[in-house]
């Protein structure tokens, strides 16, 4: 890593911190209404969904892929069903990854990939 890259990384971290810090200080000193606190519970799932859904549905970053050859889509459907039925995070991750690998292996054997 060059000195220039290090300066860029430190600069980006500083800007990110300076943008967020005043809000965090303000929020800790002012009591927020219950409706705001309840609404804030939905922020993490909304952000996670915004990150994951495009990666599943547009794996190449260009076109929507709803075919059975999209191993991310198949594995995410299996993982969603496992999560819904079992409510077990470790089982969901394990079966989701196993499905991804198995589906890719089956596609490779069939010559679809």
N, CA, C and O atoms as CSV, one atom per row, in Angstrom:
chain,resi,resn,atom,element,x,y,z
A,1,UNK,N,N,0.844,-1.162,0.000
A,1,UNK,CA,C,0.000,0.000,0.000
A,1,UNK,C,C,0.896,1.233,0.000
A,1,UNK,O,O,1.823,1.352,0.801
A,2,UNK,N,N,0.597,2.135,-0.909
A,2,UNK,CA,C,1.410,3.335,-1.005
A,2,UNK,C,C,0.952,4.362,0.024
A,2,UNK,O,O,-0.105,4.226,0.639
A,3,UNK,N,N,1.769,5.382,0.192
A,3,UNK,CA,C,1.450,6.444,1.145
A,3,UNK,C,C,0.189,7.195,0.693
A,3,UNK,O,O,-0.631,7.600,1.517
A,4,UNK,N,N,0.050,7.369,-0.599
A,4,UNK,CA,C,-1.121,8.057,-1.133
A,4,UNK,C,C,-2.413,7.301,-0.815
A,4,UNK,O,O,-3.418,7.907,-0.442
A,5,UNK,N,N,-2.379,5.974,-0.964
A,5,UNK,CA,C,-3.554,5.160,-0.648
A,5,UNK,C,C,-3.886,5.227,0.833
A,5,UNK,O,O,-5.058,5.298,1.204
A,6,UNK,N,N,-2.876,5.207,1.672
A,6,UNK,CA,C,-3.084,5.303,3.108
A,6,UNK,C,C,-3.721,6.644,3.483
A,6,UNK,O,O,-4.630,6.690,4.312
A,7,UNK,N,N,-3.254,7.711,2.887
A,7,UNK,CA,C,-3.831,9.037,3.143
A,7,UNK,C,C,-5.284,9.085,2.686
A,7,UNK,O,O,-6.126,9.668,3.370
A,8,UNK,N,N,-5.588,8.485,1.544
A,8,UNK,CA,C,-6.968,8.432,1.069
A,8,UNK,C,C,-7.865,7.664,2.033
A,8,UNK,O,O,-8.972,8.109,2.338
A,9,UNK,N,N,-7.401,6.525,2.510
A,9,UNK,CA,C,-8.195,5.713,3.440
A,9,UNK,C,C,-8.430,6.471,4.743
A,9,UNK,O,O,-9.550,6.496,5.253
A,10,UNK,N,N,-7.398,7.079,5.275
A,10,UNK,CA,C,-7.547,7.853,6.515
A,10,UNK,C,C,-8.487,9.039,6.287
A,10,UNK,O,O,-9.313,9.351,7.145
A,11,UNK,N,N,-8.362,9.689,5.147
A,11,UNK,CA,C,-9.251,10.817,4.828
A,11,UNK,C,C,-10.705,10.397,4.724
A,11,UNK,O,O,-11.591,11.082,5.236
A,12,UNK,N,N,-10.957,9.270,4.059
A,12,UNK,CA,C,-12.338,8.785,3.942
A,12,UNK,C,C,-12.904,8.400,5.309
A,12,UNK,O,O,-14.071,8.666,5.598
A,13,UNK,N,N,-12.080,7.777,6.145
A,13,UNK,CA,C,-12.534,7.406,7.487
A,13,UNK,C,C,-12.845,8.652,8.305
A,13,UNK,O,O,-13.833,8.683,9.040
A,14,UNK,N,N,-12.014,9.672,8.184
A,14,UNK,CA,C,-12.227,10.923,8.915
A,14,UNK,C,C,-13.506,11.623,8.472
A,14,UNK,O,O,-14.280,12.091,9.307
A,15,UNK,N,N,-13.727,11.695,7.178
A,15,UNK,CA,C,-14.945,12.330,6.665
A,15,UNK,C,C,-16.181,11.555,7.122
A,15,UNK,O,O,-17.174,12.156,7.533
A,16,UNK,N,N,-16.123,10.220,7.050
A,16,UNK,CA,C,-17.250,9.403,7.494
A,16,UNK,C,C,-17.535,9.633,8.975
A,16,UNK,O,O,-18.692,9.757,9.376
A,17,UNK,N,N,-16.501,9.687,9.771
A,17,UNK,CA,C,-16.673,9.924,11.208
A,17,UNK,C,C,-17.248,11.312,11.473
A,17,UNK,O,O,-18.183,11.454,12.262
A,18,UNK,N,N,-16.706,12.324,10.830
A,18,UNK,CA,C,-17.149,13.703,11.084
A,18,UNK,C,C,-18.589,13.948,10.641
A,18,UNK,O,O,-19.271,14.801,11.210
A,19,UNK,N,N,-19.055,13.223,9.647
A,19,UNK,CA,C,-20.436,13.377,9.198
A,19,UNK,C,C,-21.397,12.731,10.202
A,19,UNK,O,O,-22.493,13.243,10.426
A,20,UNK,N,N,-20.998,11.630,10.793
A,20,UNK,CA,C,-21.909,10.884,11.677
A,20,UNK,C,C,-21.825,11.298,13.143
A,20,UNK,O,O,-22.828,11.214,13.852
A,21,UNK,N,N,-20.691,11.732,13.608
A,21,UNK,CA,C,-20.486,12.002,15.028
A,21,UNK,C,C,-21.441,13.058,15.606
A,21,UNK,O,O,-22.017,12.825,16.669
A,22,UNK,N,N,-21.625,14.193,14.954
A,22,UNK,CA,C,-22.552,15.185,15.546
A,22,UNK,C,C,-23.972,14.648,15.731
A,22,UNK,O,O,-24.624,14.968,16.725
A,23,UNK,N,N,-24.444,13.860,14.815
A,23,UNK,CA,C,-25.785,13.284,14.936
A,23,UNK,C,C,-25.840,12.326,16.123
A,23,UNK,O,O,-26.799,12.349,16.895
A,24,UNK,N,N,-24.820,11.489,16.271
A,24,UNK,CA,C,-24.797,10.551,17.393
A,24,UNK,C,C,-24.759,11.278,18.730
A,24,UNK,O,O,-25.428,10.864,19.677
A,25,UNK,N,N,-23.996,12.340,18.819
A,25,UNK,CA,C,-23.943,13.118,20.058
A,25,UNK,C,C,-25.294,13.752,20.338
A,25,UNK,O,O,-25.754,13.745,21.480
A,26,UNK,N,N,-25.932,14.298,19.320
A,26,UNK,CA,C,-27.229,14.937,19.480
A,26,UNK,C,C,-28.293,13.930,19.913
A,26,UNK,O,O,-29.099,14.221,20.797
A,27,UNK,N,N,-28.299,12.771,19.307
A,27,UNK,CA,C,-29.307,11.749,19.616
A,27,UNK,C,C,-29.146,11.234,21.044
A,27,UNK,O,O,-30.140,10.920,21.698
A,28,UNK,N,N,-27.915,11.142,21.535
A,28,UNK,CA,C,-27.718,10.634,22.897
A,28,UNK,C,C,-28.146,11.645,23.952
A,28,UNK,O,O,-28.382,11.259,25.097
A,29,UNK,N,N,-28.252,12.915,23.611
A,29,UNK,CA,C,-28.613,13.939,24.597
A,29,UNK,C,C,-30.079,14.333,24.555
A,29,UNK,O,O,-30.585,14.938,25.500
A,30,UNK,N,N,-30.755,14.002,23.486
A,30,UNK,CA,C,-32.167,14.355,23.349
A,30,UNK,C,C,-32.981,13.065,23.341
A,30,UNK,O,O,-32.722,12.178,22.528
A,31,UNK,N,N,-33.962,12.952,24.235
A,31,UNK,CA,C,-34.801,11.748,24.199
A,31,UNK,C,C,-35.665,11.726,22.941
A,31,UNK,O,O,-36.334,12.705,22.610
A,32,UNK,N,N,-35.637,10.599,22.256
A,32,UNK,CA,C,-36.413,10.463,21.026
A,32,UNK,C,C,-37.800,9.906,21.330
A,32,UNK,O,O,-37.967,9.117,22.260
A,33,UNK,N,N,-38.794,10.316,20.545
A,33,UNK,CA,C,-40.141,9.762,20.730
A,33,UNK,C,C,-40.157,8.259,20.427
A,33,UNK,O,O,-39.334,7.753,19.664
A,34,UNK,N,N,-41.095,7.579,21.033
A,34,UNK,CA,C,-41.205,6.123,20.867
A,34,UNK,C,C,-41.427,5.736,19.405
A,34,UNK,O,O,-40.940,4.694,18.965
A,35,UNK,N,N,-42.153,6.556,18.648
A,35,UNK,CA,C,-42.391,6.224,17.241
A,35,UNK,C,C,-41.092,6.233,16.440
A,35,UNK,O,O,-40.903,5.403,15.551
A,36,UNK,N,N,-40.210,7.158,16.748
A,36,UNK,CA,C,-38.907,7.216,16.058
A,36,UNK,C,C,-38.077,5.986,16.438
A,36,UNK,O,O,-37.479,5.347,15.572
A,37,UNK,N,N,-38.044,5.662,17.713
A,37,UNK,CA,C,-37.272,4.494,18.159
A,37,UNK,C,C,-37.822,3.207,17.546
A,37,UNK,O,O,-37.054,2.330,17.151
A,38,UNK,N,N,-39.145,3.091,17.466
A,38,UNK,CA,C,-39.743,1.910,16.836
A,38,UNK,C,C,-39.403,1.852,15.357
A,38,UNK,O,O,-39.113,0.780,14.826
A,39,UNK,N,N,-39.437,2.998,14.690
A,39,UNK,CA,C,-39.112,3.035,13.261
A,39,UNK,C,C,-37.648,2.685,13.011
A,39,UNK,O,O,-37.321,2.093,11.983
A,40,UNK,N,N,-36.772,3.042,13.933
A,40,UNK,CA,C,-35.345,2.769,13.767
A,40,UNK,C,C,-35.028,1.277,13.830
A,40,UNK,O,O,-33.962,0.855,13.380
A,41,UNK,N,N,-35.936,0.474,14.380
A,41,UNK,CA,C,-35.726,-0.978,14.406
A,41,UNK,C,C,-35.692,-1.563,13.002
A,41,UNK,O,O,-35.107,-2.624,12.782
A,42,UNK,N,N,-36.321,-0.873,12.049
A,42,UNK,CA,C,-36.405,-1.401,10.683
A,42,UNK,C,C,-35.227,-0.979,9.804
A,42,UNK,O,O,-35.132,-1.415,8.656
A,43,UNK,N,N,-34.354,-0.161,10.308
A,43,UNK,CA,C,-33.217,0.302,9.504
A,43,UNK,C,C,-32.272,-0.849,9.136
A,43,UNK,O,O,-31.961,-1.001,7.955
A,44,UNK,N,N,-31.799,-1.666,10.087
A,44,UNK,CA,C,-30.875,-2.753,9.696
A,44,UNK,C,C,-31.459,-3.724,8.664
A,44,UNK,O,O,-30.769,-4.046,7.696
A,45,UNK,N,N,-32.717,-4.213,8.828
A,45,UNK,CA,C,-33.226,-5.109,7.783
A,45,UNK,C,C,-33.375,-4.423,6.430
A,45,UNK,O,O,-33.170,-5.050,5.390
A,46,UNK,N,N,-33.733,-3.135,6.437
A,46,UNK,CA,C,-33.885,-2.415,5.167
A,46,UNK,C,C,-32.541,-2.271,4.459
A,46,UNK,O,O,-32.456,-2.458,3.246
A,47,UNK,N,N,-31.501,-1.942,5.206
A,47,UNK,CA,C,-30.168,-1.792,4.608
A,47,UNK,C,C,-29.651,-3.142,4.112
A,47,UNK,O,O,-29.099,-3.235,3.016
A,48,UNK,N,N,-29.830,-4.182,4.920
A,48,UNK,CA,C,-29.384,-5.517,4.514
A,48,UNK,C,C,-30.112,-5.978,3.259
A,48,UNK,O,O,-29.503,-6.567,2.366
A,49,UNK,N,N,-31.409,-5.715,3.188
A,49,UNK,CA,C,-32.184,-6.076,1.999
A,49,UNK,C,C,-31.689,-5.322,0.777
A,49,UNK,O,O,-31.576,-5.898,-0.305
A,50,UNK,N,N,-31.395,-4.046,0.940
A,50,UNK,CA,C,-30.905,-3.240,-0.180
A,50,UNK,C,C,-29.555,-3.732,-0.696
A,50,UNK,O,O,-29.228,-3.534,-1.866
A,51,UNK,N,N,-28.784,-4.361,0.158
A,51,UNK,CA,C,-27.488,-4.896,-0.262
A,51,UNK,C,C,-27.642,-6.279,-0.895
A,51,UNK,O,O,-27.031,-6.567,-1.924
A,52,UNK,N,N,-28.461,-7.132,-0.277
A,52,UNK,CA,C,-28.539,-8.537,-0.683
A,52,UNK,C,C,-29.380,-8.772,-1.931
A,52,UNK,O,O,-28.972,-9.534,-2.808
A,53,UNK,N,N,-30.540,-8.138,-2.032
A,53,UNK,CA,C,-31.452,-8.426,-3.147
A,53,UNK,C,C,-30.810,-8.168,-4.519
A,53,UNK,O,O,-30.925,-9.020,-5.400
A,54,UNK,N,N,-30.143,-7.036,-4.731
A,54,UNK,CA,C,-29.488,-6.876,-6.040
A,54,UNK,C,C,-28.407,-7.929,-6.306
A,54,UNK,O,O,-28.228,-8.360,-7.445
A,55,UNK,N,N,-27.696,-8.337,-5.269
A,55,UNK,CA,C,-26.661,-9.363,-5.454
A,55,UNK,C,C,-27.273,-10.703,-5.848
A,55,UNK,O,O,-26.645,-11.484,-6.562
A,56,UNK,N,N,-28.478,-10.972,-5.393
A,56,UNK,CA,C,-29.150,-12.232,-5.722
A,56,UNK,C,C,-29.787,-12.165,-7.108
A,56,UNK,O,O,-29.627,-13.081,-7.915
A,57,UNK,N,N,-30.498,-11.092,-7.378
A,57,UNK,CA,C,-31.272,-11.008,-8.616
A,57,UNK,C,C,-30.476,-10.511,-9.811
A,57,UNK,O,O,-30.847,-10.781,-10.953
A,58,UNK,N,N,-29.391,-9.790,-9.570
A,58,UNK,CA,C,-28.557,-9.260,-10.658
A,58,UNK,C,C,-27.102,-9.643,-10.369
A,58,UNK,O,O,-26.273,-8.768,-10.118
A,59,UNK,N,N,-26.786,-10.939,-10.401
A,59,UNK,CA,C,-25.448,-11.368,-9.988
A,59,UNK,C,C,-24.316,-10.849,-10.863
A,59,UNK,O,O,-23.193,-10.692,-10.382
A,60,UNK,N,N,-24.585,-10.581,-12.131
A,60,UNK,CA,C,-23.530,-10.046,-12.989
A,60,UNK,C,C,-23.471,-8.522,-12.942
A,60,UNK,O,O,-22.585,-7.917,-13.546
A,61,UNK,N,N,-24.400,-7.903,-12.234
A,61,UNK,CA,C,-24.422,-6.462,-12.104
A,61,UNK,C,C,-25.024,-5.735,-13.285
A,61,UNK,O,O,-24.991,-4.505,-13.336
A,62,UNK,N,N,-25.579,-6.482,-14.247
A,62,UNK,CA,C,-26.094,-5.853,-15.456
A,62,UNK,C,C,-27.545,-6.202,-15.745
A,62,UNK,O,O,-28.353,-5.319,-16.030
A,63,UNK,N,N,-27.882,-7.496,-15.672
A,63,UNK,CA,C,-29.221,-7.925,-16.079
A,63,UNK,C,C,-29.891,-8.754,-14.986
A,63,UNK,O,O,-29.235,-9.450,-14.211
A,64,UNK,N,N,-31.209,-8.655,-14.952
A,64,UNK,CA,C,-32.013,-9.429,-14.016
A,64,UNK,C,C,-31.948,-10.906,-14.407
A,64,UNK,O,O,-32.185,-11.248,-15.565
A,65,UNK,N,N,-31.632,-11.777,-13.458
A,65,UNK,CA,C,-31.471,-13.208,-13.734
A,65,UNK,C,C,-32.403,-14.015,-12.838
A,65,UNK,O,O,-32.111,-14.227,-11.661
A,66,UNK,N,N,-33.529,-14.466,-13.400
A,66,UNK,CA,C,-34.504,-15.260,-12.657
A,66,UNK,C,C,-34.534,-16.712,-13.121
A,66,UNK,O,O,-35.529,-17.408,-12.923
A,67,UNK,N,N,-33.462,-17.165,-13.730
A,67,UNK,CA,C,-33.380,-18.536,-14.247
A,67,UNK,C,C,-32.894,-19.495,-13.175
A,67,UNK,O,O,-32.322,-19.078,-12.167
A,68,UNK,N,N,-33.126,-20.786,-13.399
A,68,UNK,CA,C,-32.658,-21.798,-12.448
A,68,UNK,C,C,-31.133,-21.917,-12.453
A,68,UNK,O,O,-30.560,-22.517,-11.543
A,69,UNK,N,N,-30.478,-21.359,-13.456
A,69,UNK,CA,C,-29.011,-21.360,-13.468
A,69,UNK,C,C,-28.431,-20.343,-12.483
A,69,UNK,O,O,-27.229,-20.366,-12.216
A,70,UNK,N,N,-29.258,-19.458,-11.943
A,70,UNK,CA,C,-28.800,-18.475,-10.957
A,70,UNK,C,C,-28.727,-19.167,-9.598
A,70,UNK,O,O,-29.724,-19.254,-8.881
A,71,UNK,N,N,-27.549,-19.654,-9.254
A,71,UNK,CA,C,-27.380,-20.413,-8.012
A,71,UNK,C,C,-27.620,-19.542,-6.780
A,71,UNK,O,O,-28.049,-20.049,-5.744
A,72,UNK,N,N,-27.348,-18.238,-6.877
A,72,UNK,CA,C,-27.621,-17.333,-5.755
A,72,UNK,C,C,-29.122,-17.285,-5.460
A,72,UNK,O,O,-29.530,-17.280,-4.298
A,73,UNK,N,N,-29.930,-17.249,-6.502
A,73,UNK,CA,C,-31.379,-17.196,-6.338
A,73,UNK,C,C,-31.900,-18.484,-5.704
A,73,UNK,O,O,-32.706,-18.431,-4.774
A,74,UNK,N,N,-31.458,-19.618,-6.188
A,74,UNK,CA,C,-31.907,-20.903,-5.647
A,74,UNK,C,C,-31.491,-21.038,-4.191
A,74,UNK,O,O,-32.300,-21.428,-3.349
A,75,UNK,N,N,-30.238,-20.721,-3.885
A,75,UNK,CA,C,-29.746,-20.835,-2.507
A,75,UNK,C,C,-30.464,-19.855,-1.584
A,75,UNK,O,O,-30.734,-20.185,-0.429
A,76,UNK,N,N,-30.775,-18.665,-2.072
A,76,UNK,CA,C,-31.463,-17.690,-1.215
A,76,UNK,C,C,-32.906,-18.109,-0.946
A,76,UNK,O,O,-33.426,-17.858,0.141
A,77,UNK,N,N,-33.552,-18.738,-1.911
A,77,UNK,CA,C,-34.912,-19.251,-1.687
A,77,UNK,C,C,-34.884,-20.349,-0.626
A,77,UNK,O,O,-35.718,-20.362,0.279
A,78,UNK,N,N,-33.935,-21.259,-0.736
A,78,UNK,CA,C,-33.804,-22.326,0.263
A,78,UNK,C,C,-33.503,-21.727,1.634
A,78,UNK,O,O,-34.109,-22.123,2.630
A,79,UNK,N,N,-32.574,-20.781,1.692
A,79,UNK,CA,C,-32.213,-20.156,2.968
A,79,UNK,C,C,-33.406,-19.418,3.576
A,79,UNK,O,O,-33.613,-19.475,4.788
A,80,UNK,N,N,-34.183,-18.733,2.753
A,80,UNK,CA,C,-35.361,-18.026,3.265
A,80,UNK,C,C,-36.378,-18.997,3.839
A,80,UNK,O,O,-36.967,-18.732,4.887
A,81,UNK,N,N,-36.590,-20.118,3.162
A,81,UNK,CA,C,-37.527,-21.132,3.675
A,81,UNK,C,C,-37.033,-21.752,4.975
A,81,UNK,O,O,-37.814,-21.962,5.903
A,82,UNK,N,N,-35.744,-22.044,5.041
A,82,UNK,CA,C,-35.170,-22.614,6.267
A,82,UNK,C,C,-35.284,-21.610,7.406
A,82,UNK,O,O,-35.647,-21.984,8.521
A,83,UNK,N,N,-34.979,-20.341,7.143
A,83,UNK,CA,C,-35.079,-19.314,8.177
A,83,UNK,C,C,-36.506,-19.162,8.668
A,83,UNK,O,O,-36.753,-19.032,9.867
A,84,UNK,N,N,-37.427,-19.178,7.746
A,84,UNK,CA,C,-38.840,-19.018,8.100
A,84,UNK,C,C,-39.346,-20.175,8.963
A,84,UNK,O,O,-40.065,-19.965,9.939
A,85,UNK,N,N,-38.963,-21.392,8.592
A,85,UNK,CA,C,-39.465,-22.569,9.316
A,85,UNK,C,C,-38.700,-22.842,10.612
A,85,UNK,O,O,-39.307,-23.228,11.611
A,86,UNK,N,N,-37.389,-22.650,10.614
A,86,UNK,CA,C,-36.588,-23.062,11.766
A,86,UNK,C,C,-36.259,-21.922,12.728
A,86,UNK,O,O,-36.067,-22.159,13.921
A,87,UNK,N,N,-36.191,-20.702,12.229
A,87,UNK,CA,C,-35.770,-19.545,13.042
A,87,UNK,C,C,-34.372,-19.764,13.641
A,87,UNK,O,O,-34.065,-19.257,14.720
A,88,UNK,N,N,-33.537,-20.521,12.930
A,88,UNK,CA,C,-32.197,-20.865,13.398
A,88,UNK,C,C,-31.183,-20.276,12.425
A,88,UNK,O,O,-31.095,-20.715,11.278
A,89,UNK,N,N,-30.417,-19.284,12.875
A,89,UNK,CA,C,-29.483,-18.580,12.008
A,89,UNK,C,C,-28.378,-19.494,11.476
A,89,UNK,O,O,-28.072,-19.472,10.284
A,90,UNK,N,N,-27.783,-20.290,12.353
A,90,UNK,CA,C,-26.685,-21.162,11.925
A,90,UNK,C,C,-27.157,-22.202,10.907
A,90,UNK,O,O,-26.465,-22.474,9.927
A,91,UNK,N,N,-28.326,-22.774,11.142
A,91,UNK,CA,C,-28.889,-23.736,10.197
A,91,UNK,C,C,-29.196,-23.072,8.863
A,91,UNK,O,O,-28.969,-23.659,7.805
A,92,UNK,N,N,-29.707,-21.857,8.912
A,92,UNK,CA,C,-30.016,-21.117,7.686
A,92,UNK,C,C,-28.758,-20.855,6.869
A,92,UNK,O,O,-28.745,-21.075,5.657
A,93,UNK,N,N,-27.718,-20.394,7.517
A,93,UNK,CA,C,-26.454,-20.118,6.817
A,93,UNK,C,C,-25.868,-21.410,6.255
A,93,UNK,O,O,-25.441,-21.455,5.102
A,94,UNK,N,N,-25.850,-22.453,7.074
A,94,UNK,CA,C,-25.273,-23.722,6.639
A,94,UNK,C,C,-26.006,-24.331,5.452
A,94,UNK,O,O,-25.377,-24.731,4.472
A,95,UNK,N,N,-27.323,-24.403,5.533
A,95,UNK,CA,C,-28.075,-24.987,4.427
A,95,UNK,C,C,-28.081,-24.086,3.194
A,95,UNK,O,O,-28.108,-24.576,2.066
A,96,UNK,N,N,-28.057,-22.788,3.405
A,96,UNK,CA,C,-27.975,-21.869,2.271
A,96,UNK,C,C,-26.666,-22.042,1.507
A,96,UNK,O,O,-26.664,-22.109,0.277
A,97,UNK,N,N,-25.558,-22.114,2.232
A,97,UNK,CA,C,-24.252,-22.310,1.589
A,97,UNK,C,C,-24.153,-23.690,0.948
A,97,UNK,O,O,-23.622,-23.828,-0.154
A,98,UNK,N,N,-24.664,-24.712,1.637
A,98,UNK,CA,C,-24.638,-26.062,1.071
A,98,UNK,C,C,-25.455,-26.109,-0.217
A,98,UNK,O,O,-25.047,-26.748,-1.187
A,99,UNK,N,N,-26.592,-25.446,-0.232
A,99,UNK,CA,C,-27.418,-25.402,-1.440
A,99,UNK,C,C,-26.684,-24.692,-2.567
A,99,UNK,O,O,-26.713,-25.143,-3.712
A,100,UNK,N,N,-26.026,-23.585,-2.247
A,100,UNK,CA,C,-25.276,-22.841,-3.265
A,100,UNK,C,C,-24.210,-23.723,-3.897
A,100,UNK,O,O,-24.103,-23.804,-5.120
A,101,UNK,N,N,-23.427,-24.380,-3.057
A,101,UNK,CA,C,-22.354,-25.234,-3.577
A,101,UNK,C,C,-22.912,-26.420,-4.346
A,101,UNK,O,O,-22.419,-26.740,-5.427
A,102,UNK,N,N,-23.934,-27.079,-3.805
A,102,UNK,CA,C,-24.535,-28.237,-4.465
A,102,UNK,C,C,-25.148,-27.847,-5.808
A,102,UNK,O,O,-24.976,-28.554,-6.800
A,103,UNK,N,N,-25.855,-26.732,-5.837
A,103,UNK,CA,C,-26.495,-26.291,-7.082
A,103,UNK,C,C,-25.446,-25.972,-8.146
A,103,UNK,O,O,-25.612,-26.336,-9.311
A,104,UNK,N,N,-24.364,-25.291,-7.750
A,104,UNK,CA,C,-23.290,-24.997,-8.700
A,104,UNK,C,C,-22.640,-26.283,-9.212
A,104,UNK,O,O,-22.306,-26.388,-10.392
A,105,UNK,N,N,-22.466,-27.249,-8.328
A,105,UNK,CA,C,-21.875,-28.520,-8.716
A,105,UNK,C,C,-22.791,-29.243,-9.706
A,105,UNK,O,O,-22.327,-29.775,-10.715
A,106,UNK,N,N,-24.108,-29.258,-9.408
A,106,UNK,CA,C,-25.064,-29.903,-10.312
A,106,UNK,C,C,-25.113,-29.192,-11.678
A,106,UNK,O,O,-25.194,-29.847,-12.717
A,107,UNK,N,N,-25.064,-27.883,-11.670
A,107,UNK,CA,C,-25.048,-27.134,-12.931
A,107,UNK,C,C,-23.779,-27.436,-13.737
A,107,UNK,O,O,-23.815,-27.547,-14.963
A,108,UNK,N,N,-22.665,-27.566,-13.020
A,108,UNK,CA,C,-21.404,-27.884,-13.702
A,108,UNK,C,C,-21.467,-29.296,-14.314
A,108,UNK,O,O,-21.006,-29.511,-15.435
A,109,UNK,N,N,-22.036,-30.245,-13.573
A,109,UNK,CA,C,-22.171,-31.611,-14.091
A,109,UNK,C,C,-23.100,-31.675,-15.309
A,109,UNK,O,O,-22.865,-32.434,-16.249
A,110,UNK,N,N,-24.151,-30.864,-15.269
A,110,UNK,CA,C,-25.116,-30.893,-16.375
A,110,UNK,C,C,-24.625,-30.112,-17.590
A,110,UNK,O,O,-25.215,-30.201,-18.667
A,111,UNK,N,N,-23.551,-29.350,-17.419
A,111,UNK,CA,C,-23.025,-28.544,-18.528
A,111,UNK,C,C,-23.762,-27.250,-18.743
A,111,UNK,O,O,-23.578,-26.600,-19.771
A,112,UNK,N,N,-24.605,-26.853,-17.786
A,112,UNK,CA,C,-25.378,-25.612,-17.930
A,112,UNK,C,C,-24.526,-24.382,-17.673
A,112,UNK,O,O,-24.896,-23.275,-18.063
A,113,UNK,N,N,-23.397,-24.568,-17.024
A,113,UNK,CA,C,-22.521,-23.414,-16.731
A,113,UNK,C,C,-21.251,-23.523,-17.544
A,113,UNK,O,O,-20.381,-22.657,-17.448
